[in-house]
Amino acid sequence: MGNWSKYTREEREEVAKVTGKLRCVIVDVEEAVSKSGNNMIVISVRPSGSPAKVKYWLVDNDYFNRNATQFFDAFPEIGDGNFSFPTWIGCEGAANFVLDDNDYLSIKYFISADKAANLPPFEGQKPERQTVTKFTEDDSDDELPFDL
């Protein structure tokens, strides 16, 4: 059996939940399936001045194009229609952060880059920007290094 008598209480410092229109940075992106069976992209962002990760679900439904357009407008570094998810990590954008009904920090909407121009600079840890190298196939069979 374990030795549970070694327990000592550790006080936890409450982190203030930062809300409002803030710059944010993408820290994680993954593909998933919603409870209703729709494909979706789960985007985790870190708001400026906060250690929190806030998830946003870009669901493949009737509102996908509208929501994706709003997302790409908020993160111009990504490039419109670029779905190479690793390249999204470290990109900076802006969003309106609110507390939901359960007192969790959530994204109400993304803010286009032109409307975010006057927001203060991002404060906090940013992951390093990722790049993806594309390989092209060499179609020439003229100079094979071996005989067939």
C-alpha positions as CSV (number, residue, x, y, z in Angstrom):
1,M,0.0,0.0,0.0
2,G,1.1,3.6,-0.6
3,N,2.3,6.0,2.1
4,W,-0.4,8.6,1.9
5,S,0.6,10.2,5.2
6,K,3.3,12.2,3.3
7,Y,0.6,14.5,1.9
8,T,1.0,18.2,2.6
9,R,-1.3,20.8,1.3
10,E,-0.1,23.0,-1.6
11,E,-1.9,26.3,-2.1
12,R,-2.7,27.1,-5.7
13,E,-2.4,30.6,-7.0
14,E,-5.5,31.5,-9.0
15,V,-4.6,32.7,-12.5
16,A,-6.7,35.7,-13.6
17,K,-8.8,35.0,-16.8
18,V,-7.9,37.6,-19.3
19,T,-10.9,38.6,-21.5
20,G,-11.6,41.0,-24.3
21,K,-10.0,41.7,-27.7
22,L,-6.5,40.3,-27.5
23,R,-3.7,39.1,-29.7
24,C,-3.1,35.3,-29.5
25,V,-0.8,32.7,-30.9
26,I,-1.6,29.2,-32.2
27,V,0.1,26.6,-30.0
28,D,-1.6,23.4,-31.3
29,V,-3.7,22.1,-34.2
30,E,-5.2,18.7,-34.6
31,E,-8.0,17.0,-36.7
32,A,-10.8,15.4,-34.8
33,V,-14.5,14.3,-35.2
34,S,-17.3,16.1,-33.4
35,K,-19.9,14.3,-31.3
36,S,-22.3,14.6,-34.2
37,G,-19.8,12.9,-36.5
38,N,-18.5,16.0,-38.4
39,N,-14.9,16.4,-39.2
40,M,-13.3,19.4,-37.4
41,I,-10.0,21.2,-36.8
42,V,-9.2,21.7,-33.1
43,I,-7.2,24.9,-32.8
44,S,-5.5,25.8,-29.4
45,V,-4.4,29.4,-29.0
46,R,-2.7,31.2,-26.1
47,P,-4.1,34.7,-25.4
48,S,-1.7,37.5,-24.8
49,G,-0.7,37.8,-21.1
50,S,-2.0,34.4,-20.2
51,P,-0.5,30.9,-19.8
52,A,-3.9,29.4,-20.7
53,K,-4.7,27.4,-23.9
54,V,-8.1,28.1,-25.4
55,K,-9.6,25.7,-27.9
56,Y,-11.6,26.7,-30.9
57,W,-13.4,24.1,-33.0
58,L,-13.6,24.7,-36.7
59,V,-16.3,22.2,-37.7
60,D,-17.0,21.0,-41.2
61,N,-20.7,22.1,-41.2
62,D,-22.9,24.7,-42.9
63,Y,-20.9,27.5,-41.3
64,F,-17.4,26.1,-42.2
65,N,-16.6,28.5,-45.0
66,R,-17.7,31.6,-43.0
67,N,-15.8,30.5,-39.9
68,A,-12.7,29.5,-41.8
69,T,-12.7,32.8,-43.7
70,Q,-12.8,34.7,-40.4
71,F,-10.0,32.5,-39.0
72,F,-7.7,33.0,-42.0
73,D,-8.4,36.8,-42.0
74,A,-7.3,36.8,-38.3
75,F,-4.1,34.9,-39.1
76,P,-2.7,36.3,-42.4
77,E,0.7,34.6,-41.8
78,I,-1.0,31.2,-42.5
79,G,-2.3,32.1,-46.0
80,D,-5.9,31.8,-47.1
81,G,-6.9,28.2,-47.6
82,N,-3.6,26.7,-46.3
83,F,-4.5,23.5,-44.4
84,S,-0.9,22.4,-43.7
85,F,-1.5,22.4,-40.0
86,P,2.1,22.3,-38.7
87,T,2.7,25.7,-40.4
88,W,-0.1,27.2,-38.3
89,I,1.9,26.7,-35.0
90,G,3.4,30.0,-33.8
91,C,1.2,32.2,-36.0
92,E,-0.1,35.3,-34.4
93,G,-3.6,36.7,-34.7
94,A,-6.3,38.2,-32.6
95,A,-9.7,37.2,-31.1
96,N,-12.4,38.3,-28.7
97,F,-12.0,36.2,-25.5
98,V,-15.0,35.8,-23.2
99,L,-16.0,33.6,-20.3
100,D,-18.7,31.0,-21.2
101,D,-21.6,29.8,-19.1
102,N,-19.3,27.5,-17.2
103,D,-16.7,30.2,-16.5
104,Y,-14.3,28.8,-19.0
105,L,-12.3,31.1,-21.3
106,S,-13.5,30.8,-24.9
107,I,-13.3,32.5,-28.3
108,K,-16.4,34.5,-29.2
109,Y,-14.9,35.4,-32.6
110,F,-11.7,36.0,-34.4
111,I,-10.6,39.6,-35.3
112,S,-9.3,40.4,-38.8
113,A,-5.7,41.6,-39.0
114,D,-6.7,45.1,-40.1
115,K,-9.1,45.6,-37.1
116,A,-6.4,44.2,-34.8
117,A,-3.7,46.6,-35.9
118,N,-4.1,48.9,-32.8
119,L,-4.1,46.0,-30.3
120,P,-1.1,45.9,-28.0
121,P,1.7,43.4,-29.0
122,F,1.5,39.8,-27.9
123,E,2.9,39.2,-24.4
124,G,4.0,35.7,-23.3
125,Q,5.6,32.5,-24.7
126,K,5.2,31.9,-28.4
127,P,6.1,28.5,-29.9
128,E,8.6,28.5,-32.7
129,R,7.1,29.0,-36.1
130,Q,7.0,25.7,-38.0
131,T,7.9,25.2,-41.7
132,V,7.2,22.3,-44.0
133,T,9.5,21.3,-46.8
134,K,7.8,19.8,-49.8
135,F,9.6,17.2,-51.8
136,T,9.0,16.9,-55.6
137,E,9.4,13.7,-57.4
138,D,12.0,13.4,-60.1
139,D,10.2,12.1,-63.1
140,S,13.3,11.3,-65.2
141,D,14.1,7.6,-65.4
142,D,17.0,8.3,-67.7
143,E,19.8,8.0,-65.3
144,L,19.0,5.2,-62.9
145,P,22.0,4.2,-60.7
146,F,21.4,0.5,-61.5
147,D,20.4,-1.7,-64.4
148,L,16.9,-3.1,-64.6
